[in-house]
Amino acid sequence: MGTPIVEMRDIKKHFGHVIALNGVSFDVRAGECHCLLGDNGAGKSTFIKTMSGVHRPSSGQMFIDGQPFSFDSPRDAMKAGIATVYQDLAMIPLMSVARNFWMGREPEKGITPFRSMDMKKADEVTMAEMKKMGINLRGPDQAVGTLSGGERQTVAIARAVYFGAKVLILDEPTSALGVRQTANVLGTIDRVRKQGIGVVFITHNVRHALAVGDRFTVLNRGQTLGTAIRGEVDALQLQDMMAGGQELASLEASLGGTI
């Protein structure tokens, strides 16, 4: 299957006496979507922040393209090609899509952000990158706040891809979206995967994971309960592995299978 772009081995993270991660192993390869599932409190957020350089692990090893690696900050992770799209997206609603796309970036590719920014070139790049992701904007000056939740997710993903992400970590990107917007985000994940980028899809929604996932790892109270590949596991099995799975199954039975 090739060397993983990113591999985490036996990662532990302690906050004082609290054990947030207790020996988590996880990897992602080029062109695959590896879903990390777990209920609230499973350790997903801590894992994301450890993988993206926000937290340093208490113990364990991290490898980039097979070589030992460690991060001192999120900037180090970005330089290594690991980009994270959080739920809050870090966008300014009243600012244009183009401005949000280039916000906070160092001068590169002949474009300098803001004061001396080549806005014509920036606008062209923004429109082209959004079109690649299936979003046709009215124009680059369209305010981000006028976009749907799914379209805003796509802006964040397109930005990360354009600036060289080799691995894209998506933090619950469909959790607050409707059906149509969710379909748009899942379609974007599929497009990114086909470009050879590794996707880490963090979610508690089993059906969304099964729609695009190639592999599935379940977290429960800071530990991995197993990894399965596409076709080896169904929604009920994944749900049962997650926190509350057995309780939900019992509740579903008592309600006549309506969950």
For each residue, the residues with C-beta under 8 A, 3 or more apart:
1: 29
2: 29 30
3: 29 65 66
4: 7 27 28 29 63 66 198
5: 28 29 30 64 65 81 166 167 198
6: 27 28 51 62 63 64 82 167 198
7: 4 26 27 62 63 66
8: 11 24 25 26 27 47 50 51 60 61 62
9: 25 60 61 62 63
10: 23 24 25 59 60 61
11: 8 21 23 24 25 26 47 50 57 59 60 61 62
12: 19 21 22 23 24 57 58 59 60
13: 19 20 21 46 50 55 57 58 222
14: 17 18 19 20 58
15: 18 20
16:
17: 14
18: 14 15
19: 12 13 14 22 222
20: 13 14 15 43 46 222
21: 11 12 13 24 43 46 47 50 57 222
22: 12 19 221 222 223
23: 10 11 12 60 223 224
24: 8 10 11 12 21 43 47 60 219 222 223 224
25: 8 9 10 11 224
26: 7 8 11 34 36 47 51 200 217 224
27: 4 6 7 8 34
28: 4 5 6 32 34 167 198 199 200
29: 1 2 3 4 5 32 34 198
30: 2 5 166 196 197 198
31: 193 194 195 196 197 198
32: 28 29 193 198 199 214 215
33: 189 190 193 199 201 212 213 214 215
34: 26 27 28 29 198 199 200 201 213 214 215 216 217
35: 201 202 203 209 212 213 215 216 217
36: 26 44 47 200 201 202 203 217 219
37: 203 204 206 209 216 217 218 219 238 241 242
38: 42 43 44 204 218 219 220 242 243
39: 42 204 220 242 243 244
40: 204 243
41: 221 243
42: 38 39 219 220 221 222 242 243
43: 20 21 24 38 46 47 219 221 222 223
44: 36 38 47 48 171 202 204 219
45: 48 49 171
46: 13 20 21 43 49 50 55 222
47: 8 11 21 24 26 36 43 44 50 51 219
48: 44 45 51 52 54 84 169 171 202
49: 45 46 52 54 55
50: 8 11 13 21 46 47 54 55 56 57
51: 6 8 26 47 48 62 77 82 169 200
52: 48 49 71 74 77 82 84 169
53: 71 72 73 74 75 76 77 78 82
54: 48 49 50 74
55: 13 46 49 50
56: 50 70 71 72
57: 11 12 13 21 50 60 62
58: 12 13 14
59: 10 11 12
60: 8 9 10 11 12 23 24 57
61: 8 9 10 11 68
62: 6 7 8 9 11 51 57 68 69 70 71
63: 4 6 7 9 66 67 68 69
64: 5 6 67 69 80 81
65: 3 5
66: 3 4 7 63
67: 63 64
68: 61 62 63
69: 62 63 64 80
70: 56 62
71: 52 53 56 62 74 76 77 80
72: 53 56 76
73: 53 76 77
74: 52 53 54 71 77 78 84
75: 53 78 79
76: 53 71 72 73 79 80
77: 51 52 53 71 73 74 80 82 83 84
78: 53 74 75 81 82 83
79: 75 76
80: 64 69 71 76 77 166
81: 5 64 78 164 165 166 167
82: 6 51 52 53 77 78 165 166 167 169
83: 77 78 160 161 163 165 167 168 169
84: 48 52 74 77 168 169 171
85: 89 153 156 157 160 168 169 170 171 173
86: 89 90 171
87: 171 172 173 175 176
88:
89: 85 86 152 153 155 156
90: 86 156
91: 95 100 103 144 152 155 156
92: 95 99 100 103 144
93: 143 144 145
94: 143 144 145
95: 91 92 99 100 103 143 144
96: 99 100 140 141 142 143 144
97: 100 101 126 130 137 140 141 142 143 144 147 155
98: 101 102 119 122 123 126 140 141
99: 92 95 96 102 103 114
100: 91 92 95 96 97 103 144 155 159
101: 97 98 122 125 126 129 155 158 159 162
102: 98 99 105 111 113 114 117 122 126
103: 91 92 95 99 100 113
104: 113
105: 102 108 113 163
106: 113
107: 111 112 113
108: 105 111
109: 125
110: 118 121
111: 102 107 108 117 118 121 122 125
112: 107 115 116 117 118
113: 102 103 104 105 106 107 117
114: 99 102 117
115: 112
116: 112
117: 102 111 112 113 114 122
118: 110 111 112 121 122
119: 98 122 123
120: 123 124
121: 110 111 118 124 125
122: 98 101 102 111 117 118 119 125 126 140
123: 98 119 120 126 127 139 140 141
124: 120 121 127 128
125: 101 109 111 121 122 128 129 162
126: 97 98 101 102 122 123 129 130 137 140
127: 123 124 130 131 137 139 140
128: 124 125 131 132
129: 101 125 126 132 133 158 159 161 162
130: 97 126 127 133 135 136 137 154 155 158
131: 127 128 134 135 136
132: 128 129 158 191
133: 129 130 154 157 158 188 191
134: 131 154 184 187 188 191
135: 130 131 151 154 155 158
136: 130 131
137: 97 126 127 130 140 142
138: 142
139: 123 127 142
140: 96 97 98 122 123 126 127 137
141: 96 97 98 123
142: 96 97 137 138 139 146 147
143: 93 94 95 96 97 146
144: 91 92 93 94 95 96 97 100 147 152 155
145: 93 94
146: 142 143
147: 97 142 144 151 152 155
148: 151 152 180 181 184
149: 152 153 176 177 178 181
150: 153 154 177 180 181 182 183 184 185
151: 135 147 148 154 155 181 184
152: 89 91 144 147 148 149 155 156
153: 85 89 149 150 156 157 173 177 181 184 185 188
154: 130 133 134 135 150 151 157 158 184 185 188
155: 89 91 97 100 101 130 135 144 147 151 152 158 159
156: 85 89 90 91 152 153 159 160
157: 85 133 153 154 160 161 168 170 188 189 192
158: 101 129 130 132 133 135 154 155 161 162 188
159: 100 101 129 155 156 162 163
160: 83 85 156 157 163 165 168
161: 83 129 157 158 165 168 192 195 197
162: 101 125 129 158 159
163: 83 105 159 160
164: 81
165: 81 82 83 160 161 168 197
166: 5 30 80 81 82 197 198
167: 5 6 28 81 82 83 197 198 199 200
168: 83 84 85 157 160 161 165 192 197 198 199 200
169: 48 51 52 82 83 84 85 200 202
170: 85 157 173 189 199 200 201 202
171: 44 45 48 84 85 86 87 202
172: 87 175 202 203 204
173: 85 87 153 170 177 185 189 201 203
174: 177 181 182 185 186 203 205 208
175: 87 172 203 204 205
176: 87 149
177: 149 150 153 173 174 181 182 185
178: 149 181 182
179: 182 183
180: 148 150 183 184
181: 148 149 150 151 153 174 177 178 184 185
182: 150 174 177 178 179 185 186 208
183: 150 179 180 186 187
184: 134 148 150 151 153 154 180 181 187 188
185: 150 153 154 173 174 177 181 182 188 189
186: 174 182 183 189 190 208 211 212
187: 134 183 184 190 191
188: 133 134 153 154 157 158 184 185 191 192
189: 33 157 170 173 185 186 192 193 199 201 212
190: 33 186 187 193 194 212
191: 132 133 134 187 188 194 195
192: 157 161 168 188 189 195 197 199
193: 31 32 33 189 190 197 199 212 214
194: 31 190 191
195: 31 161 191 192
196: 30 31
197: 30 31 161 165 166 167 168 192 193
198: 4 5 6 28 29 30 31 32 34 166 167 168
199: 28 32 33 34 167 168 170 189 192 193 212
200: 26 28 34 36 51 167 168 169 170
201: 33 34 35 36 170 173 189 208 209 212 213
202: 35 36 44 48 169 170 171 172
203: 35 36 37 172 173 174 175 208 209
204: 37 38 39 40 44 172 175 242
205: 174 175 208 209
206: 37 209 210 235 238 239 242
207: 210 211 235
208: 174 182 186 201 203 205 211 212
209: 35 37 201 203 205 206 212 213 216 238
210: 206 207 213 216 230 234 235 238
211: 186 207 208
212: 33 35 186 189 190 193 199 201 208 209
213: 33 34 35 201 209 210 216 230
214: 32 33 34 193 229 230
215: 32 33 34 35 227 228 229 230
216: 34 35 37 209 210 213 227 228 229 230 233 238
217: 26 34 35 36 37 224 226 227
218: 37 38 224 225 226 238 241 242
219: 24 36 37 38 42 43 44 47 222 223 224 225
220: 38 39 42 223 225 241 242 243
221: 22 41 42 43 243
222: 13 19 20 21 22 24 42 43 46 219
223: 22 23 24 43 219 220
224: 23 24 25 26 217 218 219 227
225: 218 219 220 241
226: 217 218 241
227: 215 216 217 224
228: 215 216 232 233 237 238
229: 214 215 216 232
230: 210 213 214 215 216
231:
232: 228 229
233: 216 228 237 238
234: 210 237 238
235: 206 207 210 238 239
236: 239 240 249
237: 228 233 234 240 241
238: 37 206 209 210 216 218 228 233 234 235 241 242
239: 206 235 236 242 245 248 249
240: 236 237 245 246 249
241: 37 218 220 225 226 237 238 245
242: 37 38 39 42 204 206 218 220 238 239 245
243: 38 39 40 41 42 220 221
244: 39 247 248
245: 239 240 241 242 248 249
246: 240 249 250
247: 244 250 251
248: 239 244 245 251 252 259
249: 236 239 240 245 246 252 253
250: 246 247 253 254
251: 247 248 254 255 259
252: 248 249 255 257 258 259
253: 249 250 256 257
254: 250 251
255: 251 252 258 259
256: 253
257: 252 253
258: 252 255
259: 248 251 252 255
